[in-house]
Amino acid sequence: NIFLQAFAFLGVSQEIKMDNGRAYLSQKIQEFFHLWGIKHIMGIPYSSTGQSITERAYRT
């Protein structure tokens, strides 16, 4: 799991902001974040300014 690798290197985040991709909306992801006590923040759909930090990280 990529999140576990990131947590091992960076520590566990209190919150994670993501775009509204289908993979990030799954029940499995929601349960994983709940288990780890992470607040899952979804970006504003179709908003380049609302997604700017997320998109910059992905370089899109």
N, CA, C and O atoms as CSV, one atom per row, in Angstrom:
chain,resi,resn,atom,element,x,y,z
A,1,ASN,N,N,0.845,-1.180,0.000
A,1,ASN,CA,C,0.000,0.000,0.000
A,1,ASN,C,C,0.887,1.238,0.000
A,1,ASN,O,O,1.764,1.379,0.852
A,2,ILE,N,N,0.663,2.110,-0.930
A,2,ILE,CA,C,1.472,3.324,-1.069
A,2,ILE,C,C,1.358,4.239,0.146
A,2,ILE,O,O,2.314,4.926,0.507
A,3,PHE,N,N,0.186,4.243,0.771
A,3,PHE,CA,C,0.015,5.081,1.951
A,3,PHE,C,C,0.890,4.593,3.096
A,3,PHE,O,O,1.492,5.407,3.797
A,4,LEU,N,N,0.974,3.295,3.299
A,4,LEU,CA,C,1.820,2.758,4.368
A,4,LEU,C,C,3.283,3.083,4.128
A,4,LEU,O,O,4.020,3.374,5.070
A,5,GLN,N,N,3.707,3.034,2.871
A,5,GLN,CA,C,5.090,3.399,2.549
A,5,GLN,C,C,5.338,4.871,2.844
A,5,GLN,O,O,6.375,5.238,3.396
A,6,ALA,N,N,4.377,5.712,2.473
A,6,ALA,CA,C,4.512,7.148,2.740
A,6,ALA,C,C,4.507,7.420,4.242
A,6,ALA,O,O,5.284,8.248,4.717
A,7,PHE,N,N,3.648,6.740,4.993
A,7,PHE,CA,C,3.590,6.927,6.444
A,7,PHE,C,C,4.914,6.516,7.091
A,7,PHE,O,O,5.386,7.181,8.012
A,8,ALA,N,N,5.511,5.428,6.615
A,8,ALA,CA,C,6.780,4.963,7.165
A,8,ALA,C,C,7.887,5.991,6.943
A,8,ALA,O,O,8.773,6.151,7.783
A,9,PHE,N,N,7.830,6.678,5.819
A,9,PHE,CA,C,8.879,7.647,5.479
A,9,PHE,C,C,8.581,9.036,6.052
A,9,PHE,O,O,9.474,9.698,6.582
A,10,LEU,N,N,7.319,9.475,5.943
A,10,LEU,CA,C,6.949,10.843,6.305
A,10,LEU,C,C,6.197,10.976,7.628
A,10,LEU,O,O,6.091,12.072,8.177
A,11,GLY,N,N,5.676,9.862,8.137
A,11,GLY,CA,C,4.812,9.911,9.315
A,11,GLY,C,C,3.354,9.966,8.864
A,11,GLY,O,O,3.062,10.228,7.697
A,12,VAL,N,N,2.466,9.720,9.787
A,12,VAL,CA,C,1.038,9.689,9.473
A,12,VAL,C,C,0.496,11.118,9.425
A,12,VAL,O,O,0.719,11.902,10.349
A,13,SER,N,N,-0.203,11.448,8.368
A,13,SER,CA,C,-0.800,12.771,8.208
A,13,SER,C,C,-2.091,12.872,9.008
A,13,SER,O,O,-2.762,11.871,9.260
A,14,GLN,N,N,-2.425,14.086,9.398
A,14,GLN,CA,C,-3.706,14.319,10.065
A,14,GLN,C,C,-4.818,14.450,9.041
A,14,GLN,O,O,-5.969,14.105,9.308
A,15,GLU,N,N,-4.463,14.951,7.871
A,15,GLU,CA,C,-5.447,15.079,6.798
A,15,GLU,C,C,-4.756,14.915,5.452
A,15,GLU,O,O,-3.571,15.213,5.297
A,16,ILE,N,N,-5.528,14.436,4.485
A,16,ILE,CA,C,-5.025,14.237,3.132
A,16,ILE,C,C,-6.039,14.818,2.161
A,16,ILE,O,O,-7.227,14.498,2.220
A,17,LYS,N,N,-5.558,15.682,1.261
A,17,LYS,CA,C,-6.429,16.274,0.243
A,17,LYS,C,C,-6.165,15.573,-1.082
A,17,LYS,O,O,-5.018,15.412,-1.500
A,18,MET,N,N,-7.246,15.161,-1.732
A,18,MET,CA,C,-7.146,14.468,-3.015
A,18,MET,C,C,-8.177,15.025,-3.974
A,18,MET,O,O,-9.109,15.725,-3.579
A,19,ASP,N,N,-7.991,14.698,-5.249
A,19,ASP,CA,C,-9.018,15.061,-6.216
A,19,ASP,C,C,-10.172,14.070,-6.079
A,19,ASP,O,O,-10.141,13.195,-5.214
A,20,ASN,N,N,-11.163,14.203,-6.907
A,20,ASN,CA,C,-12.361,13.373,-6.814
A,20,ASN,C,C,-12.287,12.132,-7.699
A,20,ASN,O,O,-13.306,11.669,-8.211
A,21,GLY,N,N,-11.098,11.604,-7.876
A,21,GLY,CA,C,-10.933,10.396,-8.668
A,21,GLY,C,C,-11.681,9.215,-8.055
A,21,GLY,O,O,-11.785,9.085,-6.835
A,22,ARG,N,N,-12.190,8.371,-8.924
A,22,ARG,CA,C,-12.995,7.222,-8.480
A,22,ARG,C,C,-12.244,6.363,-7.466
A,22,ARG,O,O,-12.838,5.879,-6.503
A,23,ALA,N,N,-10.952,6.173,-7.676
A,23,ALA,CA,C,-10.162,5.325,-6.775
A,23,ALA,C,C,-10.116,5.873,-5.355
A,23,ALA,O,O,-10.001,5.113,-4.394
A,24,TYR,N,N,-10.205,7.197,-5.228
A,24,TYR,CA,C,-10.107,7.820,-3.909
A,24,TYR,C,C,-11.452,7.911,-3.192
A,24,TYR,O,O,-11.513,8.323,-2.034
A,25,LEU,N,N,-12.509,7.536,-3.866
A,25,LEU,CA,C,-13.841,7.596,-3.265
A,25,LEU,C,C,-14.309,6.235,-2.758
A,25,LEU,O,O,-15.411,6.127,-2.220
A,26,SER,N,N,-13.510,5.220,-2.918
A,26,SER,CA,C,-13.930,3.863,-2.580
A,26,SER,C,C,-14.133,3.703,-1.069
A,26,SER,O,O,-13.542,4.417,-0.260
A,27,GLN,N,N,-14.973,2.758,-0.730
A,27,GLN,CA,C,-15.235,2.452,0.675
A,27,GLN,C,C,-13.965,1.967,1.368
A,27,GLN,O,O,-13.747,2.251,2.546
A,28,LYS,N,N,-13.139,1.243,0.643
A,28,LYS,CA,C,-11.890,0.716,1.207
A,28,LYS,C,C,-10.960,1.851,1.636
A,28,LYS,O,O,-10.374,1.799,2.717
A,29,ILE,N,N,-10.824,2.861,0.800
A,29,ILE,CA,C,-9.984,4.017,1.140
A,29,ILE,C,C,-10.569,4.756,2.338
A,29,ILE,O,O,-9.842,5.138,3.255
A,30,GLN,N,N,-11.888,4.956,2.326
A,30,GLN,CA,C,-12.541,5.655,3.429
A,30,GLN,C,C,-12.314,4.917,4.748
A,30,GLN,O,O,-12.027,5.545,5.767
A,31,GLU,N,N,-12.438,3.606,4.732
A,31,GLU,CA,C,-12.216,2.798,5.941
A,31,GLU,C,C,-10.759,2.872,6.389
A,31,GLU,O,O,-10.477,2.948,7.585
A,32,PHE,N,N,-9.836,2.850,5.432
A,32,PHE,CA,C,-8.411,2.945,5.755
A,32,PHE,C,C,-8.115,4.265,6.455
A,32,PHE,O,O,-7.441,4.278,7.485
A,33,PHE,N,N,-8.608,5.370,5.913
A,33,PHE,CA,C,-8.369,6.676,6.536
A,33,PHE,C,C,-9.023,6.759,7.909
A,33,PHE,O,O,-8.443,7.318,8.840
A,34,HIS,N,N,-10.210,6.213,8.039
A,34,HIS,CA,C,-10.895,6.214,9.335
A,34,HIS,C,C,-10.084,5.425,10.363
A,34,HIS,O,O,-9.925,5.867,11.501
A,35,LEU,N,N,-9.576,4.273,9.969
A,35,LEU,CA,C,-8.771,3.438,10.854
A,35,LEU,C,C,-7.529,4.180,11.348
A,35,LEU,O,O,-7.148,4.044,12.510
A,36,TRP,N,N,-6.910,4.947,10.491
A,36,TRP,CA,C,-5.701,5.687,10.831
A,36,TRP,C,C,-5.983,7.069,11.409
A,36,TRP,O,O,-5.050,7.784,11.775
A,37,GLY,N,N,-7.261,7.459,11.497
A,37,GLY,CA,C,-7.619,8.765,12.060
A,37,GLY,C,C,-7.256,9.931,11.160
A,37,GLY,O,O,-6.887,11.004,11.638
A,38,ILE,N,N,-7.361,9.719,9.856
A,38,ILE,CA,C,-6.989,10.742,8.874
A,38,ILE,C,C,-8.245,11.385,8.309
A,38,ILE,O,O,-9.183,10.696,7.906
A,39,LYS,N,N,-8.253,12.713,8.283
A,39,LYS,CA,C,-9.356,13.453,7.678
A,39,LYS,C,C,-9.136,13.471,6.170
A,39,LYS,O,O,-8.088,13.911,5.697
A,40,HIS,N,N,-10.113,12.998,5.423
A,40,HIS,CA,C,-10.017,12.915,3.968
A,40,HIS,C,C,-10.724,14.122,3.361
A,40,HIS,O,O,-11.943,14.250,3.470
A,41,ILE,N,N,-9.972,14.992,2.731
A,41,ILE,CA,C,-10.521,16.206,2.132
A,41,ILE,C,C,-10.548,16.040,0.622
A,41,ILE,O,O,-9.540,15.695,0.005
A,42,MET,N,N,-11.703,16.288,0.040
A,42,MET,CA,C,-11.861,16.180,-1.404
A,42,MET,C,C,-11.809,17.579,-2.018
A,42,MET,O,O,-12.395,18.519,-1.481
A,43,GLY,N,N,-11.109,17.713,-3.140
A,43,GLY,CA,C,-11.020,18.987,-3.838
A,43,GLY,C,C,-12.318,19.323,-4.548
A,43,GLY,O,O,-13.211,18.486,-4.678
A,44,ILE,N,N,-12.402,20.546,-4.998
A,44,ILE,CA,C,-13.576,21.019,-5.726
A,44,ILE,C,C,-13.514,20.465,-7.149
A,44,ILE,O,O,-12.533,20.704,-7.853
A,45,PRO,N,N,-14.543,19.729,-7.588
A,45,PRO,CA,C,-14.514,19.157,-8.945
A,45,PRO,C,C,-14.417,20.231,-10.029
A,45,PRO,O,O,-15.056,21.279,-9.937
A,46,TYR,N,N,-13.620,19.960,-11.043
A,46,TYR,CA,C,-13.470,20.821,-12.231
A,46,TYR,C,C,-13.010,22.234,-11.890
A,46,TYR,O,O,-13.331,23.181,-12.608
A,47,SER,N,N,-12.268,22.380,-10.812
A,47,SER,CA,C,-11.772,23.693,-10.420
A,47,SER,C,C,-10.247,23.661,-10.394
A,47,SER,O,O,-9.648,23.028,-9.524
A,48,SER,N,N,-9.633,24.336,-11.334
A,48,SER,CA,C,-8.170,24.317,-11.386
A,48,SER,C,C,-7.560,25.018,-10.177
A,48,SER,O,O,-6.502,24.611,-9.698
A,49,THR,N,N,-8.211,26.060,-9.681
A,49,THR,CA,C,-7.661,26.748,-8.513
A,49,THR,C,C,-7.889,25.940,-7.241
A,49,THR,O,O,-7.033,25.928,-6.356
A,50,GLY,N,N,-9.021,25.270,-7.140
A,50,GLY,CA,C,-9.304,24.442,-5.977
A,50,GLY,C,C,-8.442,23.207,-5.919
A,50,GLY,O,O,-8.241,22.634,-4.848
A,51,GLN,N,N,-7.933,22.792,-7.054
A,51,GLN,CA,C,-7.113,21.589,-7.140
A,51,GLN,C,C,-5.636,21.919,-7.339
A,51,GLN,O,O,-4.836,21.010,-7.558
A,52,SER,N,N,-5.262,23.170,-7.270
A,52,SER,CA,C,-3.910,23.570,-7.673
A,52,SER,C,C,-2.808,22.849,-6.911
A,52,SER,O,O,-1.829,22.422,-7.523
A,53,ILE,N,N,-2.932,22.701,-5.611
A,53,ILE,CA,C,-1.883,22.033,-4.840
A,53,ILE,C,C,-1.815,20.562,-5.219
A,53,ILE,O,O,-0.730,20.011,-5.406
A,54,THR,N,N,-2.972,19.931,-5.330
A,54,THR,CA,C,-3.011,18.519,-5.705
A,54,THR,C,C,-2.447,18.315,-7.099
A,54,THR,O,O,-1.623,17.425,-7.312
A,55,GLU,N,N,-2.882,19.129,-8.047
A,55,GLU,CA,C,-2.417,18.991,-9.421
A,55,GLU,C,C,-0.927,19.289,-9.534
A,55,GLU,O,O,-0.228,18.661,-10.330
A,56,ARG,N,N,-0.442,20.225,-8.758
A,56,ARG,CA,C,0.982,20.546,-8.784
A,56,ARG,C,C,1.806,19.347,-8.315
A,56,ARG,O,O,2.871,19.061,-8.863
A,57,ALA,N,N,1.305,18.654,-7.304
A,57,ALA,CA,C,2.010,17.472,-6.802
A,57,ALA,C,C,2.087,16.384,-7.866
A,57,ALA,O,O,3.085,15.671,-7.968
A,58,TYR,N,N,1.028,16.266,-8.654
A,58,TYR,CA,C,0.997,15.263,-9.718
A,58,TYR,C,C,1.595,15.782,-11.022
A,58,TYR,O,O,1.809,15.014,-11.960
A,59,ARG,N,N,1.863,17.085,-11.081
A,59,ARG,CA,C,2.426,17.730,-12.277
A,59,ARG,C,C,1.535,17.571,-13.500
A,59,ARG,O,O,2.004,17.225,-14.584
A,60,THR,N,N,0.225,17.831,-13.310
A,60,THR,CA,C,-0.693,17.753,-14.442
A,60,THR,C,C,-1.154,19.127,-14.847
A,60,THR,O,O,-1.936,19.264,-15.788
